[in-house]
Each structure stands twice: as structure tokens, then as C-alpha cells.
Amino acid sequence: MVVTGEVDMATADTMLDTVLREPAGRVTLDLRAVTFFDSAAIHAVVRLAGHYPDALTVLPSRQVSRVLEIAGLGTQPWLHPA
């Protein structure tokens, strides 16, 4: 799934619900075009990681990488920075 723009408390649940609605054995969440990422977005990604253990790949933008690093999630196996 490709996500663009801002992922915040107004849009994070939509992102989460959209991913969960699609039956998939593996999920790639392409966040390379995301310009803003808040705690609601972090929570949504962590929930996806729990739902898809060993089957989630997150491709972050520079902003998303920085936020996840600050949140202590920069070394998660699902995070694949460019």
C-alpha cells in the first residue's frame, strides 16, 4: 500500500483499516511520500506489525524514519530505510 501526505490522528485509522481489509500474507507499507507522521501513525504501524508478524515491510520517508527512530523503533525488523 502506498501512503502519501500526512498520517496523523485524522488519517491513521483509515490507513490501518485499509491495510487490514485486504487479505494478504505479506504487506508492504510504502511511506516514502509521507511528509508528517505522528503518534497515531506510529500506533497504527505497531498494530500492523503485531497483525503481520514477520510479514510486514515498511518503506519510510526520511521524516517517518526520524519519528520512528525517536520513538525507539528504528531497529525493528519490519523497517527498511532506503
C-alpha positions as CSV (number, residue, x, y, z in Angstrom):
1,M,0.0,0.0,0.0
2,V,1.3,3.4,-0.9
3,V,0.6,6.3,1.5
4,T,1.2,9.9,0.7
5,G,1.0,13.2,2.6
6,E,0.2,13.4,6.3
7,V,-0.5,10.4,8.5
8,D,-2.0,11.7,11.8
9,M,-4.8,11.1,14.2
10,A,-7.3,12.0,11.4
11,T,-5.9,9.5,8.9
12,A,-4.0,6.8,10.7
13,D,-7.1,4.7,11.4
14,T,-8.0,4.9,7.7
15,M,-4.6,3.6,6.7
16,L,-4.8,0.8,9.3
17,D,-8.3,-0.2,8.3
18,T,-7.4,-0.2,4.6
19,V,-4.5,-2.5,5.1
20,L,-6.4,-4.9,7.3
21,R,-9.3,-5.0,4.9
22,E,-7.1,-6.5,2.2
23,P,-6.4,-10.2,2.6
24,A,-2.6,-10.7,2.3
25,G,0.1,-13.0,3.5
26,R,2.7,-10.1,3.2
27,V,2.2,-6.4,3.5
28,T,4.5,-3.6,2.2
29,L,3.6,-0.2,3.5
30,D,5.3,2.4,1.3
31,L,5.5,5.6,3.3
32,R,8.3,7.2,1.2
33,A,5.9,10.0,0.2
34,V,4.7,10.7,3.8
35,T,5.5,14.2,5.0
36,F,4.1,14.1,8.5
37,F,3.8,11.1,10.9
38,D,2.5,11.4,14.4
39,S,1.9,9.1,17.4
40,A,-1.4,7.9,16.0
41,A,0.5,6.8,12.9
42,I,3.2,5.1,15.0
43,H,0.4,3.2,16.8
44,A,-1.2,2.1,13.5
45,V,2.1,0.7,12.2
46,V,2.9,-1.1,15.5
47,R,-0.6,-2.6,15.3
48,L,0.1,-3.8,11.8
49,A,3.4,-5.3,12.9
50,G,1.5,-7.2,15.5
51,H,-1.1,-8.4,13.0
52,Y,1.5,-9.3,10.4
53,P,4.5,-10.7,12.4
54,D,7.4,-11.5,10.1
55,A,5.2,-10.4,7.1
56,L,5.3,-6.5,7.3
57,T,7.7,-4.3,5.4
58,V,7.7,-0.6,6.0
59,L,9.5,1.7,3.5
60,P,9.8,5.0,5.3
61,S,10.4,8.6,4.1
62,R,13.1,10.5,5.9
63,Q,10.6,12.1,8.2
64,V,9.0,8.8,9.0
65,S,12.4,7.2,9.7
66,R,13.3,10.1,12.1
67,V,10.0,9.8,14.0
68,L,10.4,6.0,14.4
69,E,14.0,6.4,15.5
70,I,13.0,9.0,18.1
71,A,10.2,6.6,19.3
72,G,12.7,3.8,19.7
73,L,11.5,1.8,16.8
74,G,14.4,2.5,14.4
75,T,15.8,-1.1,14.6
76,Q,12.6,-3.0,14.1
77,P,12.9,-5.8,11.6
78,W,9.9,-4.6,9.6
79,L,11.6,-1.2,8.9
80,H,13.6,-1.0,5.7
81,P,15.0,2.5,5.3
82,A,16.4,3.4,1.9
